[in-house]
Amino acid sequence: MATQKHEKTRSIGGGTWSPEQLAVMLHVSARRIYQAIENGQLIAEKVGNTYTISQEAISEFLNQGNPFFK
């Protein structure tokens, strides 16, 4: 059952995540993710009306420490 839940929040296309999916994974609001994108802390690509965030960008973001707890 846990695997199915994980699959629901998994990638939206080849190792990319939406801001809302990343917010769920990091236990923060989607607004905090959008702020990190706007501030240049988190690299995201705008596709249509939404952003996609690559696994590489997430790893780089988290390797800088967790900015949500600073």
Backbone as CSV, one residue per row, in Angstrom:
resi,resn,N_x,N_y,N_z,CA_x,CA_y,CA_z,C_x,C_y,C_z
1,MET,0.822,-1.191,0.000,0.000,0.000,0.000,0.867,1.256,0.000
2,ALA,1.938,1.267,0.777,2.806,2.441,0.829,3.426,2.726,-0.535
3,THR,3.729,1.666,-1.289,4.305,1.859,-2.613,3.314,2.563,-3.524
4,GLN,2.042,2.195,-3.455,1.045,2.854,-4.287,0.933,4.331,-3.943
5,LYS,0.937,4.656,-2.676,0.866,6.057,-2.268,2.064,6.817,-2.822
6,HIS,3.254,6.203,-2.737,4.466,6.836,-3.253,4.340,7.068,-4.752
7,GLU,3.795,6.097,-5.467,3.661,6.236,-6.904,2.746,7.400,-7.285
8,LYS,1.761,7.707,-6.460,0.866,8.823,-6.755,1.596,10.156,-6.713
9,THR,2.614,10.268,-5.872,3.349,11.519,-5.755,4.656,11.493,-6.545
10,ARG,4.874,10.422,-7.258,6.108,10.252,-8.018,6.155,11.182,-9.221
11,SER,7.169,11.065,-9.960,7.494,11.889,-11.115,6.341,12.097,-12.095
12,ILE,6.274,13.298,-12.646,5.266,13.579,-13.664,5.835,13.384,-15.061
13,GLY,7.070,13.001,-15.157,7.648,12.748,-16.477,9.159,12.655,-16.454
14,GLY,9.695,11.447,-16.449,11.128,11.230,-16.579,11.990,11.905,-15.537
15,GLY,11.673,11.768,-14.278,12.514,12.326,-13.232,12.252,13.780,-12.933
16,THR,11.077,14.252,-13.239,10.719,15.625,-12.890,9.545,15.622,-11.924
17,TRP,9.450,16.684,-11.169,8.425,16.793,-10.131,7.756,18.159,-10.229
18,SER,6.529,18.238,-9.832,5.843,19.527,-9.774,6.149,20.174,-8.419
19,PRO,5.974,21.476,-8.295,6.170,22.123,-6.993,5.268,21.523,-5.908
20,GLU,4.048,21.163,-6.278,3.134,20.574,-5.291,3.622,19.204,-4.826
21,GLN,4.154,18.405,-5.747,4.689,17.099,-5.371,5.905,17.254,-4.469
22,LEU,6.774,18.199,-4.804,7.964,18.431,-3.983,7.578,18.936,-2.601
23,ALA,6.570,19.766,-2.529,6.098,20.272,-1.231,5.641,19.120,-0.342
24,VAL,4.927,18.169,-0.904,4.475,17.010,-0.131,5.683,16.214,0.369
25,MET,6.653,16.012,-0.499,7.839,15.232,-0.115,8.647,15.917,0.976
26,LEU,8.727,17.244,0.942,9.534,17.985,1.916,8.737,18.472,3.116
27,HIS,7.437,18.172,3.125,6.559,18.561,4.237,6.532,20.071,4.458
28,VAL,6.416,20.797,3.351,6.266,22.254,3.396,5.105,22.625,2.482
29,SER,4.701,23.877,2.517,3.619,24.313,1.637,4.150,24.513,0.217
30,ALA,3.252,24.400,-0.746,3.632,24.647,-2.140,4.123,26.085,-2.293
31,ARG,3.566,26.997,-1.510,3.992,28.407,-1.547,5.488,28.533,-1.240
32,ARG,5.977,27.750,-0.289,7.412,27.794,0.059,8.268,27.330,-1.121
33,ILE,7.784,26.337,-1.851,8.520,25.855,-3.027,8.534,26.934,-4.104
34,TYR,7.380,27.546,-4.352,7.324,28.622,-5.347,8.223,29.790,-4.949
35,GLN,8.308,30.106,-3.658,9.199,31.175,-3.201,10.654,30.816,-3.477
36,ALA,11.021,29.552,-3.243,12.395,29.116,-3.509,12.714,29.222,-5.000
37,ILE,11.724,28.930,-5.843,11.923,29.065,-7.292,12.093,30.537,-7.649
38,GLU,11.221,31.391,-7.139,11.284,32.824,-7.436,12.573,33.455,-6.954
39,ASN,13.097,32.985,-5.808,14.331,33.528,-5.241,15.587,32.967,-5.901
40,GLY,15.421,32.013,-6.802,16.570,31.427,-7.475,17.268,30.354,-6.673
41,GLN,16.696,29.961,-5.540,17.300,28.909,-4.728,17.075,27.531,-5.339
42,LEU,15.972,27.382,-6.043,15.588,26.103,-6.633,15.368,26.323,-8.124
43,ILE,16.079,25.579,-8.936,15.978,25.727,-10.380,14.792,24.909,-10.879
44,ALA,13.926,25.550,-11.642,12.755,24.890,-12.207,12.556,25.388,-13.627
45,GLU,11.933,24.563,-14.422,11.632,24.933,-15.802,10.134,25.158,-15.925
46,LYS,9.768,26.267,-16.507,8.352,26.565,-16.687,7.868,25.880,-17.957
47,VAL,6.833,25.071,-17.812,6.235,24.349,-18.931,4.752,24.687,-18.924
48,GLY,4.336,25.502,-19.864,2.945,25.943,-19.889,2.663,26.815,-18.680
49,ASN,1.678,26.422,-17.896,1.299,27.198,-16.713,1.929,26.702,-15.427
50,THR,2.779,25.696,-15.503,3.338,25.120,-14.289,4.849,24.995,-14.406
51,TYR,5.463,24.620,-13.318,6.904,24.398,-13.272,7.176,22.910,-13.150
52,THR,8.310,22.485,-13.695,8.805,21.143,-13.442,10.188,21.289,-12.833
53,ILE,10.481,20.408,-11.916,11.749,20.463,-11.196,12.431,19.115,-11.382
54,SER,13.645,19.132,-11.891,14.357,17.881,-12.138,14.897,17.310,-10.828
55,GLN,15.141,16.014,-10.847,15.727,15.352,-9.681,17.096,15.955,-9.370
56,GLU,17.845,16.303,-10.405,19.155,16.935,-10.206,19.028,18.266,-9.479
57,ALA,18.040,19.080,-9.874,17.831,20.382,-9.236,17.436,20.203,-7.771
58,ILE,16.625,19.197,-7.498,16.221,18.920,-6.108,17.434,18.509,-5.288
59,SER,18.256,17.629,-5.840,19.458,17.186,-5.119,20.387,18.350,-4.827
60,GLU,20.593,19.203,-5.821,21.452,20.377,-5.637,20.881,21.307,-4.565
61,PHE,19.580,21.521,-4.613,18.889,22.364,-3.642,19.065,21.819,-2.230
62,LEU,18.880,20.522,-2.057,18.983,19.923,-0.729,20.425,19.804,-0.251
63,ASN,21.376,19.693,-1.178,22.787,19.638,-0.793,23.283,20.958,-0.217
64,GLN,22.569,22.038,-0.477,22.933,23.346,0.065,22.417,23.499,1.489
65,GLY,21.810,22.466,2.026,21.188,22.538,3.338,19.708,22.818,3.137
66,ASN,18.944,22.626,4.155,17.498,22.834,4.040,17.168,24.296,4.352
67,PRO,16.869,25.083,3.334,16.599,26.504,3.554,15.304,26.753,4.329
68,PHE,14.470,25.763,4.442,13.207,25.934,5.151,13.395,25.925,6.666
69,PHE,14.563,25.499,7.130,14.817,25.456,8.566,15.854,26.465,9.002
70,LYS,16.202,27.404,8.140,17.198,28.423,8.491,16.548,29.606,9.122
